[in-house]
Amino acid sequence: MREIISICVGQGGVQLGSAIWELFCVEHGIQPNRKLPHHRALGNYEPDETFTIFFCETGTRKYVPRAAFLDLDSTSIDSIRAGAYRQLFFPEMLVSGTEDAANNFARGCCTIGKEIINLFTEQIRKLAESCDSLQGFAINHSVGGGTGSGFGSLLLERLSREYEKKSRLTFDIYPSVSTSTAIVELYNSVLATHSLLEHADVSIMLDNEAIYGLCKRNLDIETVSYTHLRAHETSLHLVCRLLLEKKKKKKK
């Protein structure tokens, strides 16, 4: 069995990852309390290969995502801890700091990020050791924010060194001038892109500007918010994964 560990970094990555795991649970029939519906739990139900790639089974027949979340600011992580799917994830895999990166690449990569990187990689190591045959990592992050760009780059460098032979697939949210909240987002993106070119095997760009245009032109949404952008990024994320899986099967 080939497993994939999902890693979500920064506010954008955490929000995107949270939405994706909710869809995974709906697709595979897993309830927010980690259990299968009662009628399926009573039968001789055996998870298929796709199921076990992303979920691990506990001794009490509960299914938990192979996922780790981190944000240097605790706000986005706290929304998961208090949300409808708060029981779904391992509590120790929801890692948050006490001071955010303030949209600063250097703070996420060189100062505050370095203080928490060992703790987070230790949680990833625990997930990796629980796998029978780890295939690689799927990393969700925004390259416009300080944590997503700075800490994301630091984490990619660490993963490429410690898991050199494992694939690293990244889903990168690029900022939009139409919804930008900080002038430094473009600089963060350039610095993060350099790290992606060096340490990621495959990078899939989720362009906020393009999705913003689709919402305005095709969906007639007058005021486009980050909620709309994340919803469509989640759909693109799943489509890309399906296409990659089909490509792998053709090669086999």
C-alpha positions in Angstrom: 0.0 0.0 0.0 1.3 3.5 -0.9 0.3 6.2 1.5 0.4 10.0 1.2 0.7 12.5 4.0 -1.1 15.8 3.6 0.6 18.9 5.1 -1.2 22.2 5.4 0.8 25.3 6.2 -0.3 28.9 6.9 -3.8 30.4 7.0 -4.5 29.7 3.3 -3.1 26.2 3.4 -5.0 25.3 6.6 -8.3 26.7 5.2 -7.8 24.8 1.9 -6.8 21.6 3.6 -9.7 21.7 6.0 -12.2 22.0 3.1 -10.5 19.2 1.2 -10.6 16.8 4.1 -14.3 17.5 4.6 -14.9 16.5 1.0 -12.8 13.4 1.4 -14.9 12.4 4.4 -18.1 12.9 2.4 -16.7 10.9 -0.6 -15.7 7.9 1.6 -18.6 8.1 4.0 -16.6 9.0 7.2 -18.4 10.9 9.9 -16.8 13.8 11.8 -16.3 11.4 14.8 -14.0 9.3 12.6 -16.6 6.5 12.3 -18.3 4.9 9.3 -22.1 5.1 9.1 -23.8 2.5 11.3 -25.1 0.4 8.4 -21.6 0.2 6.9 -19.8 -0.5 10.1 -22.0 -3.6 10.8 -21.2 -5.1 7.4 -18.0 -6.6 6.1 -16.8 -3.3 4.8 -13.2 -3.2 3.7 -11.7 0.2 2.6 -10.5 0.4 -1.0 -7.0 1.4 -2.0 -7.9 5.0 -2.4 -9.3 5.2 1.0 -6.3 3.9 2.8 -3.9 6.1 0.9 -5.2 9.1 2.9 -6.7 7.6 6.0 -5.3 5.3 8.7 -7.4 2.9 10.7 -7.2 2.8 14.5 -7.7 -0.2 16.7 -11.3 0.7 17.3 -12.1 0.8 13.6 -12.0 4.6 13.4 -10.4 6.4 10.4 -8.1 9.3 10.9 -6.6 11.5 8.1 -2.9 11.3 7.5 -2.6 15.0 7.8 -0.7 17.7 9.7 -1.6 21.3 10.0 0.5 24.3 11.1 0.0 28.0 11.4 2.3 30.4 13.3 -0.9 32.3 14.2 -3.4 30.1 16.1 -6.6 31.6 14.6 -7.0 29.2 11.6 -6.0 26.2 13.7 -8.4 27.1 16.4 -11.2 27.2 13.9 -10.6 23.5 13.2 -10.3 22.7 16.9 -13.7 24.3 17.5 -15.4 23.3 14.2 -17.7 20.4 13.2 -14.7 18.2 12.3 -12.7 18.8 15.5 -12.7 15.1 16.4 -11.5 14.0 13.0 -7.8 14.8 13.3 -5.2 13.8 15.8 -4.9 16.7 18.3 -1.1 16.7 18.2 -1.2 17.2 14.4 -2.8 20.6 14.8 0.2 22.7 15.6 0.0 26.5 16.2 2.4 29.1 17.3 1.9 32.2 19.5 3.2 34.8 17.1 2.4 35.1 13.4 4.9 35.9 10.6 3.2 39.2 9.8 3.3 38.6 6.1 7.1 38.5 6.3 8.9 35.7 4.4 12.0 36.1 6.6 10.1 35.7 9.9 8.5 32.5 8.6 11.7 31.1 7.3 14.6 32.4 9.4 13.3 33.4 12.8 9.9 32.3 14.2 9.6 29.4 11.8 13.0 28.0 12.9 11.7 27.9 16.5 8.9 25.5 15.7 10.2 23.5 12.7 11.6 20.7 14.8 8.3 20.2 16.7 6.4 20.0 13.4 8.8 17.7 11.6 8.6 15.4 14.6 4.8 15.1 14.1 5.4 14.4 10.4 7.9 11.7 11.4 5.3 10.0 13.5 2.9 10.0 10.6 5.6 8.6 8.3 6.6 5.8 10.6 2.9 4.7 10.8 2.9 4.1 7.0 3.6 0.8 5.4 5.1 2.3 2.3 5.1 6.1 2.2 4.8 7.4 -1.3 5.2 11.1 -0.6 3.8 14.4 0.7 1.0 16.7 -0.6 1.6 20.2 0.7 -1.0 22.9 0.7 0.1 26.5 1.3 -0.3 30.1 0.1 2.9 31.7 -1.2 1.6 35.2 -0.5 1.6 35.0 3.3 4.6 35.0 5.6 3.9 31.5 7.1 2.9 29.8 3.8 5.9 31.2 1.9 8.6 31.4 4.6 7.8 28.4 6.8 6.6 26.5 3.7 10.0 27.0 2.1 11.8 26.0 5.3 9.7 22.8 5.6 10.2 21.8 1.9 14.0 22.1 2.4 13.8 19.9 5.5 11.6 17.3 3.8 13.9 17.1 0.7 16.8 16.4 3.0 15.1 13.9 5.4 12.9 12.2 2.9 15.0 12.5 -0.2 13.5 9.6 -2.1 9.8 10.6 -1.4 7.8 12.6 -3.8 6.8 16.2 -2.8 3.7 17.5 -4.5 2.7 21.1 -3.7 -0.5 23.0 -4.2 0.4 26.7 -4.2 -2.1 29.5 -3.8 -0.7 32.5 -5.7 -2.0 36.0 -4.6 -4.4 38.1 -6.6 -4.1 41.9 -7.0 -7.9 42.1 -6.8 -8.0 40.6 -3.3 -4.5 41.4 -2.0 -4.3 42.5 1.6 -0.5 43.3 1.8 1.8 44.9 -0.7 4.6 42.4 0.2 2.6 39.3 -1.1 4.3 39.6 -4.5 7.8 39.6 -2.9 6.9 36.6 -0.7 5.7 34.8 -3.9 9.0 35.3 -5.7 11.0 34.1 -2.7 8.8 31.0 -2.2 8.8 30.2 -5.9 12.6 29.9 -5.8 12.3 27.3 -3.1 9.6 25.4 -5.0 11.8 25.2 -8.1 14.6 23.7 -6.0 12.8 21.3 -3.6 9.3 20.4 -5.0 8.9 17.6 -7.5 5.6 18.8 -8.8 4.0 22.2 -8.2 0.4 23.0 -9.1 -0.5 26.6 -9.1 -3.9 27.8 -7.8 -4.1 31.3 -9.2 -6.4 33.5 -7.1 -6.5 36.1 -9.9 -7.8 33.6 -12.4 -10.3 32.1 -9.9 -11.4 35.7 -9.0 -12.1 36.3 -12.7 -14.1 33.1 -13.1 -16.3 34.1 -10.1 -17.0 37.5 -11.5 -17.5 36.6 -15.2 -18.9 33.1 -15.1 -20.7 32.8 -11.8 -21.9 36.4 -11.5 -20.7 36.8 -8.0 -20.6 40.6 -7.4 -18.5 40.6 -4.2 -15.9 37.8 -4.4 -14.6 36.7 -1.0 -11.9 34.3 0.2 -14.7 31.8 0.9 -15.5 31.7 -2.8 -11.8 31.4 -3.8 -11.2 28.5 -1.4 -14.3 26.6 -2.6 -13.1 26.7 -6.2 -9.4 26.0 -5.2 -10.7 22.8 -3.4 -12.4 21.6 -6.6 -9.2 22.3 -8.7 -7.1 20.5 -6.1 -9.2 17.3 -6.3 -9.3 17.4 -10.2 -5.5 17.7 -10.3 -5.1 14.7 -7.9 -7.4 12.6 -10.1 -5.5 13.5 -13.2 -2.2 12.6 -11.6 -3.6 9.3 -10.4 -4.8 8.5 -13.9 -1.4 9.3 -15.3 0.3 7.0 -12.9 -2.1 4.1 -13.7 -1.4 4.6 -17.5 2.4 4.3 -16.8 1.9 1.1 -14.9 
